[in-house]
Amino acid sequence: MRYLYISALLWLDERNILRYDRALTNREYLERVRDNPALRERMAPIVDTFDRVWYGHLPIDAEAFAAY
């Protein structure tokens, strides 16, 4: 899951949409795209899911991972 999340951030960086910076928190990434509501709307559930699973140590089933 972490690799998928980071690859999404790097994909955005490669397209000059969002600069990848290891020092930023996930919420700071969302703040950086506040001027792009469509991107923020798509990123918010990704960040929320990542935070719950990675930092909250909550399980994720195959269906939720596929949706992620």
C-alpha positions, 0 to 999 in steps of 0.5 A, spaced: 500 500 500 505 504 501 508 503 494 502 504 491 501 511 495 508 513 493 508 511 486 501 516 485 505 522 488 511 520 484 506 520 478 504 527 480 511 530 481 513 527 474 507 531 471 509 537 474 502 537 478 504 536 485 512 536 487 514 530 491 517 532 498 519 526 503 518 532 508 511 533 507 506 530 511 500 527 507 495 532 510 500 537 507 500 534 500 492 535 500 493 542 502 498 543 496 492 541 492 487 546 495 487 550 488 485 544 484 479 541 487 478 536 483 485 533 485 484 534 492 477 531 492 480 524 488 486 525 493 482 525 500 480 518 500 487 516 498 490 519 503 485 517 509 485 510 507 493 510 507 493 514 514 488 509 517 491 502 514 499 505 515 499 509 521 492 506 524 494 499 523 487 497 520 486 491 516 485 492 509 481 487 505 482 485 497 476 489 495 478 495 499 485 495 496 483 494 489 479 500 490 484 504 493 
